[in-house]
């Protein structure tokens, strides 16, 4: 009996710990989005700084049910066993384009509440979230350490700020939902500044619109993002990583469960 009680108590503690590490926030930040906030798996003692990763979902996850945001992306990747050593902020867009000003309000909220390393804030997203990532990074290039935009584009008038930060744009050549020309236009705007040295542009041969979601589950994604910091002299882009259709086939291979 005591053994059974011990097991039940241990399970309860594990569940309580997991609940503390991920929490839904609704109407917590005025004029912004509802969101999930996840703590690092190895958070450490108070005062120990950790990166902040912002995930912007696509149109299929828009609405007012926060559980939808768990369908793919970092929330689902962590559930499957991907360790992300960072705070993860996953807002939900109720509809329409992502608004950089509203996203920044969430980032500022996180910086005030938790031990966020303000030199290591990252934004990535897919489809509508890819557009949001481009718009966010173009608006706040001096606040975001690195960005990764999947099968998206850009809507802000001035995309020139993207040239000031490490940016990885990936798009499938067989994407019929958002044509690759949308990313081409962003890349052209960066090149028009005269400095595209911080840009990586990967055209994924034969890849459709949905398949890039696998990139959220790959270790390369997080290793590349977290290798950048605002403190890096000249803010060079890390070119040591690659993401290919072949590697995407093994996106789930090294997940723990």
C-alpha positions in Angstrom: 0.0 0.0 0.0 2.8 2.4 0.9 4.6 1.5 -2.3 1.4 2.4 -4.3 1.0 5.7 -2.5 4.6 6.5 -3.2 4.1 5.8 -6.9 1.0 7.9 -7.0 2.7 10.8 -5.1 5.6 10.7 -7.6 3.3 10.8 -10.5 1.4 13.7 -9.0 4.7 15.6 -8.5 5.7 15.0 -12.1 2.4 16.3 -13.3 2.6 19.3 -11.1 6.1 20.0 -12.3 5.1 19.8 -15.9 2.1 22.0 -15.3 4.4 24.7 -13.8 6.7 24.6 -16.8 3.9 25.3 -19.3 1.0 27.7 -18.8 -1.7 29.3 -20.8 -2.1 33.1 -20.5 -5.3 34.8 -21.6 -5.8 38.6 -21.6 -2.5 38.9 -19.6 -1.0 41.5 -21.9 -3.3 44.3 -23.1 -3.7 44.8 -26.8 -1.8 41.7 -27.6 -2.4 37.9 -28.0 -3.3 35.0 -25.8 -0.3 32.7 -25.5 1.4 29.7 -24.1 4.6 30.2 -22.1 7.0 27.3 -21.4 10.0 27.3 -19.1 13.3 25.7 -20.0 13.6 22.0 -19.0 16.8 22.9 -17.2 15.8 26.3 -15.9 18.3 26.4 -13.0 18.4 28.9 -10.1 16.8 32.3 -10.2 18.9 34.9 -12.0 20.3 32.3 -14.5 19.5 33.7 -18.0 17.9 31.7 -20.8 17.1 32.5 -24.4 13.5 33.3 -25.5 12.1 31.6 -28.5 8.9 33.0 -30.1 6.9 30.7 -32.3 4.4 32.2 -34.8 1.9 29.6 -36.2 0.2 29.4 -39.6 -3.4 30.3 -40.5 -4.7 26.8 -39.7 -4.1 27.4 -36.0 -5.8 30.8 -35.8 -8.8 31.2 -33.5 -9.5 31.4 -29.8 -8.8 27.9 -28.7 -5.2 27.9 -27.4 -4.9 24.1 -27.6 -4.8 24.5 -31.4 -1.3 26.0 -31.0 -0.1 22.6 -29.8 -0.9 20.8 -33.0 2.6 21.4 -34.5 5.7 23.5 -33.8 7.7 23.6 -30.6 4.9 22.7 -28.2 4.4 19.4 -30.1 8.1 18.9 -30.6 8.7 19.1 -26.8 5.8 16.8 -26.2 7.5 14.3 -28.5 10.8 14.7 -26.7 12.7 17.6 -28.3 14.6 19.4 -25.6 14.5 23.2 -26.2 16.8 24.9 -23.7 14.9 28.2 -23.7 11.7 29.9 -22.7 9.2 29.3 -25.4 6.4 31.9 -26.1 3.7 30.6 -28.5 0.9 33.2 -29.1 -2.3 32.6 -30.9 -3.5 34.9 -33.6 -7.2 35.1 -33.7 -7.1 36.0 -37.4 -5.4 38.3 -39.9 -1.8 39.1 -40.2 0.6 39.0 -37.3 1.3 42.4 -35.7 4.9 43.0 -34.7 3.9 45.6 -32.1 1.7 43.1 -30.4 4.4 40.4 -30.4 6.9 42.8 -29.0 4.5 43.5 -26.1 4.7 39.8 -25.2 8.5 39.7 -25.4 8.6 42.7 -23.1 6.2 41.0 -20.7 8.5 37.9 -20.6 11.6 40.0 -20.0 10.0 41.6 -17.0 8.6 38.4 -15.5 11.4 35.9 -16.1 15.1 35.5 -16.5 15.2 36.1 -20.2 18.5 36.7 -21.9 17.6 39.8 -24.0 20.6 39.3 -26.2 19.2 35.9 -27.3 15.7 36.3 -28.5 14.6 34.4 -31.5 11.6 34.3 -33.8 10.5 31.6 -36.2 7.3 30.6 -37.9 5.6 29.0 -40.9 3.2 30.2 -43.6 1.3 33.0 -42.0 3.8 32.7 -39.2 6.6 32.9 -41.8 5.1 36.3 -42.9 4.9 37.2 -39.2 8.6 36.3 -38.6 9.7 38.4 -41.6 7.6 41.4 -40.5 8.7 41.0 -36.9 12.4 40.8 -37.7 12.3 43.6 -40.3 10.6 45.8 -37.6 12.9 44.9 -34.7 16.2 43.7 -36.2 18.2 45.1 -33.3 16.1 43.2 -30.7 16.0 39.8 -32.4 19.2 37.7 -32.4 18.1 35.5 -35.4 15.0 34.6 -37.3 13.8 31.6 -39.4 10.9 32.0 -41.8 9.4 29.0 -43.4 7.2 29.2 -46.6 6.2 32.8 -45.9 6.8 36.3 -47.2 6.7 39.8 -46.0 4.1 42.6 -45.7 5.8 45.5 -44.0 6.9 48.3 -46.3 10.5 48.4 -45.3 12.3 45.0 -45.3 15.7 46.5 -45.3 16.2 45.9 -41.6 16.5 42.2 -42.3 20.0 42.8 -43.7 21.2 43.8 -40.2 20.5 40.4 -38.6 21.0 36.6 -39.2 18.0 35.4 -41.2 17.3 32.0 -42.6 14.5 31.8 -45.2 13.3 28.4 -46.4 10.7 27.7 -49.0 9.5 24.6 -50.9 9.7 24.9 -54.7 6.4 22.9 -55.0 4.5 25.1 -52.6 1.1 25.9 -54.1 -0.4 27.7 -51.0 2.3 30.3 -50.7 4.4 30.5 -53.9 8.1 30.6 -53.5 8.0 34.0 -55.3 6.8 35.5 -51.9 10.2 34.6 -50.4 12.0 35.6 -53.5 10.7 39.1 -53.1 11.9 39.3 -49.5 15.3 38.0 -50.6 15.4 40.6 -53.3 14.7 43.4 -50.8 17.5 42.2 -48.6 19.9 42.1 -51.5 18.8 45.6 -52.6 20.4 47.0 -49.4 23.8 46.0 -50.8 24.5 43.6 -47.9 23.0 40.1 -47.9 25.9 38.6 -45.9 23.6 37.6 -43.0 21.1 35.9 -45.2 20.6 32.2 -45.8 18.1 31.3 -48.4 17.2 27.6 -48.9 15.0 26.5 -51.7 13.7 23.0 -50.8 13.4 21.1 -54.1 10.1 19.4 -54.6 8.8 20.3 -51.1 5.1 21.4 -50.8 3.5 23.8 -48.3 3.0 21.5 -45.3 6.2 19.5 -45.2 8.4 22.3 -43.8 6.6 21.9 -40.5 9.1 19.0 -39.9 11.8 21.7 -39.4 10.3 22.5 -36.0 11.3 19.0 -34.9 14.9 19.0 -36.1 17.8 19.6 -33.8 19.6 21.7 -36.5 16.9 24.3 -36.2 17.5 25.0 -32.6 21.3 24.6 -32.7 21.4 27.2 -35.6 19.1 29.7 -33.9 20.7 29.5 -30.5 24.2 29.9 -31.9 23.5 33.6 -32.5 23.5 36.5 -30.1 23.1 40.3 -30.3 26.6 40.4 -28.7 28.2 38.8 -31.7 30.6 41.3 -33.3 29.2 42.2 -36.6 26.4 39.7 -36.1 27.5 37.1 -38.7 25.2 34.3 -39.8 26.2 30.8 -38.9 26.6 28.8 -42.1 27.6 25.5 -40.6 24.2 24.0 -40.6 22.0 22.7 -43.4 18.4 21.7 -43.8 17.5 19.6 -46.9 14.5 17.5 -48.0 16.5 14.4 -47.2 17.3 15.6 -43.7 13.7 16.5 -43.2 12.7 12.9 -43.8 14.5 12.1 -40.5 13.1 15.0 -38.6 11.7 12.8 -35.8 14.5 10.3 -35.7 16.3 11.5 -32.5 13.3 12.5 -30.5 13.3 10.9 -27.1 9.7 9.6 -27.1 
